[in-house]
């Protein structure tokens, strides 16, 4: 007898390429694989027989920022830190993460990284794509150590010193492109394939306004040579659109990327909130994907509607951008914001949103073994407890999951056949110790005079 057997009152399976919810089935894992999905209780070394669970393919969060979210948390809500600029990217996030990476020791940076991975796992994610400053390589260490499937995306900048002044105007300085590409290559050599294959490295030029044509073209060539994903921030704000237009003959960020050959099926474009309808049609025609993170923009009064991107035919997946790292809560926000923005109740349906963080996200990673529960698939699972009062009575588990569930309902998270979260708790480390160490490290950044100026300006 071997393996792990998990009972699901509901199991999200597939039939003829579409979702199918099975009732009262067992999922049997052996090693790193799913070996059976059956009505009959199988023999196994470990048996988890908890009625009321919804067993899903491991949820995939394609865009998250552990370190910068920790720096900003509870400081930047209610419009704080924005000054005259429309975005906290250049007033808070980039300046303070750059300073913090230098200020903190490797041990302190690792503590913050662990806290982020802990939140991701407890938020239901089995896989994350994580863009971060290349001066925080400890993100890789935390991903490997804590068991998540981790696609690290260390930033590359043509200018790593983009800062909004007191007048809100962003000024760009420096030329770091070649040095960052060298660092990226070194990190790729060290980390890609580590963790018995759980660790990958994605190409991540930071954004259209911080990366010039030469760097972007070099990134694309290198990424395609290695067959790794390319991810970048696109049209995060009206100011970015204006900057690109002024630099490049009136082009929009999407047109700029298209001009350089990056607008293609391997491009994962985060946010795109300031994209025009014609930009989205161009993105759809080129096969690029939008990484939709609705809550981080909602907190600043900006609508980032899944339904708008999907309605233009653009492949769209939901991610957290680090804000709260609760993937179920983010699906709920994507649903609600889409319905409000469109004035329609039938957009951003529960099956479509779930698909975006399972099978669709897996296809973007070129991993058909992920995002599906079937014999032979990799044993990544997210198990949700639907027995809570706010989820009962229950008729449709997918609608219940998106409309009513949140991170508190995450019961188990399994990666490569290894249970990482059980009964809602991380089983391979001391959660209180992880939180305490990270909080102390972030406190050093918060105490900086420039942090006080950024947060209170």
Secondary structure as the mmCIF struct_conf table of DSSP 4:
data_model
#
loop_
_struct_conf.conf_type_id
_struct_conf.id
_struct_conf.beg_label_comp_id
_struct_conf.beg_label_asym_id
_struct_conf.beg_label_seq_id
_struct_conf.end_label_comp_id
_struct_conf.end_label_asym_id
_struct_conf.end_label_seq_id
BEND BEND1 UNK A 3 UNK A 3
STRN STRN1 UNK A 4 UNK A 15
TURN_TY1_P TURN_TY1_P1 UNK A 16 UNK A 17
STRN STRN2 UNK A 18 UNK A 30
TURN_TY1_P TURN_TY1_P2 UNK A 31 UNK A 32
STRN STRN3 UNK A 33 UNK A 38
BEND BEND2 UNK A 39 UNK A 40
HELX_LH_PP_P HELX_LH_PP_P1 UNK A 41 UNK A 43
BEND BEND3 UNK A 45 UNK A 45
STRN STRN4 UNK A 46 UNK A 48
TURN_TY1_P TURN_TY1_P3 UNK A 51 UNK A 52
STRN STRN5 UNK A 53 UNK A 57
HELX_LH_PP_P HELX_LH_PP_P2 UNK A 58 UNK A 58
STRN STRN6 UNK A 59 UNK A 64
HELX_RH_AL_P HELX_RH_AL_P1 UNK A 66 UNK A 72
TURN_TY1_P TURN_TY1_P4 UNK A 73 UNK A 75
BEND BEND4 UNK A 76 UNK A 76
HELX_RH_3T_P HELX_RH_3T_P1 UNK A 77 UNK A 79
TURN_TY1_P TURN_TY1_P5 UNK A 80 UNK A 81
TURN_TY1_P TURN_TY1_P6 UNK A 83 UNK A 84
BEND BEND5 UNK A 85 UNK A 86
BEND BEND6 UNK A 88 UNK A 88
HELX_RH_PI_P HELX_RH_PI_P1 UNK A 89 UNK A 93
HELX_RH_AL_P HELX_RH_AL_P2 UNK A 94 UNK A 103
BEND BEND7 UNK A 104 UNK A 104
HELX_RH_AL_P HELX_RH_AL_P3 UNK A 106 UNK A 122
TURN_TY1_P TURN_TY1_P7 UNK A 123 UNK A 124
STRN STRN7 UNK A 125 UNK A 132
TURN_TY1_P TURN_TY1_P8 UNK A 134 UNK A 135
TURN_TY1_P TURN_TY1_P9 UNK A 137 UNK A 137
HELX_RH_AL_P HELX_RH_AL_P4 UNK A 138 UNK A 146
TURN_TY1_P TURN_TY1_P10 UNK A 147 UNK A 147
STRN STRN8 UNK A 149 UNK A 156
BEND BEND8 UNK A 158 UNK A 158
BEND BEND9 UNK A 160 UNK A 160
STRN STRN9 UNK A 161 UNK A 164
TURN_TY1_P TURN_TY1_P11 UNK A 166 UNK A 167
BEND BEND10 UNK A 168 UNK A 168
STRN STRN10 UNK A 170 UNK A 173
HELX_RH_AL_P HELX_RH_AL_P5 UNK A 177 UNK A 191
TURN_TY1_P TURN_TY1_P12 UNK A 192 UNK A 198
STRN STRN11 UNK A 199 UNK A 201
STRN STRN12 UNK A 203 UNK A 203
STRN STRN13 UNK A 204 UNK A 205
STRN STRN14 UNK A 207 UNK A 207
TURN_TY1_P TURN_TY1_P13 UNK A 208 UNK A 210
BEND BEND11 UNK A 211 UNK A 211
HELX_RH_AL_P HELX_RH_AL_P6 UNK A 213 UNK A 226
TURN_TY1_P TURN_TY1_P14 UNK A 227 UNK A 227
STRN STRN15 UNK A 230 UNK A 234
BEND BEND12 UNK A 237 UNK A 237
HELX_RH_AL_P HELX_RH_AL_P7 UNK A 238 UNK A 247
TURN_TY1_P TURN_TY1_P15 UNK A 248 UNK A 250
HELX_RH_AL_P HELX_RH_AL_P8 UNK A 253 UNK A 259
TURN_TY1_P TURN_TY1_P16 UNK A 260 UNK A 261
BEND BEND13 UNK A 264 UNK A 264
TURN_TY1_P TURN_TY1_P17 UNK A 265 UNK A 266
STRN STRN16 UNK A 267 UNK A 271
TURN_TY1_P TURN_TY1_P18 UNK A 273 UNK A 274
HELX_RH_AL_P HELX_RH_AL_P9 UNK A 277 UNK A 286
TURN_TY1_P TURN_TY1_P19 UNK A 287 UNK A 287
STRN STRN17 UNK A 289 UNK A 292
HELX_RH_AL_P HELX_RH_AL_P10 UNK A 294 UNK A 298
TURN_TY1_P TURN_TY1_P20 UNK A 299 UNK A 301
HELX_RH_AL_P HELX_RH_AL_P11 UNK A 306 UNK A 311
TURN_TY1_P TURN_TY1_P21 UNK A 312 UNK A 313
STRN STRN18 UNK A 315 UNK A 318
TURN_TY1_P TURN_TY1_P22 UNK A 321 UNK A 322
BEND BEND14 UNK A 323 UNK A 323
TURN_TY1_P TURN_TY1_P23 UNK A 324 UNK A 325
HELX_RH_AL_P HELX_RH_AL_P12 UNK A 327 UNK A 342
TURN_TY1_P TURN_TY1_P24 UNK A 343 UNK A 343
BEND BEND15 UNK A 345 UNK A 348
HELX_RH_AL_P HELX_RH_AL_P13 UNK A 350 UNK A 356
TURN_TY1_P TURN_TY1_P25 UNK A 357 UNK A 358
HELX_RH_AL_P HELX_RH_AL_P14 UNK A 359 UNK A 364
TURN_TY1_P TURN_TY1_P26 UNK A 365 UNK A 366
TURN_TY1_P TURN_TY1_P27 UNK A 368 UNK A 369
BEND BEND16 UNK A 370 UNK A 371
BEND BEND17 UNK A 374 UNK A 374
TURN_TY1_P TURN_TY1_P28 UNK A 375 UNK A 376
BEND BEND18 UNK A 377 UNK A 377
STRN STRN19 UNK A 378 UNK A 378
STRN STRN20 UNK A 381 UNK A 385
BEND BEND19 UNK A 388 UNK A 388
HELX_RH_3T_P HELX_RH_3T_P2 UNK A 389 UNK A 391
BEND BEND20 UNK A 393 UNK A 393
BEND BEND21 UNK A 395 UNK A 395
HELX_RH_AL_P HELX_RH_AL_P15 UNK A 397 UNK A 404
HELX_RH_3T_P HELX_RH_3T_P3 UNK A 407 UNK A 409
STRN STRN21 UNK A 410 UNK A 415
TURN_TY1_P TURN_TY1_P29 UNK A 416 UNK A 417
STRN STRN22 UNK A 418 UNK A 422
TURN_TY1_P TURN_TY1_P30 UNK A 423 UNK A 424
STRN STRN23 UNK A 425 UNK A 426
BEND BEND22 UNK A 427 UNK A 429
HELX_RH_AL_P HELX_RH_AL_P16 UNK A 431 UNK A 446
TURN_TY1_P TURN_TY1_P31 UNK A 447 UNK A 447
BEND BEND23 UNK A 448 UNK A 448
HELX_RH_AL_P HELX_RH_AL_P17 UNK A 449 UNK A 456
#
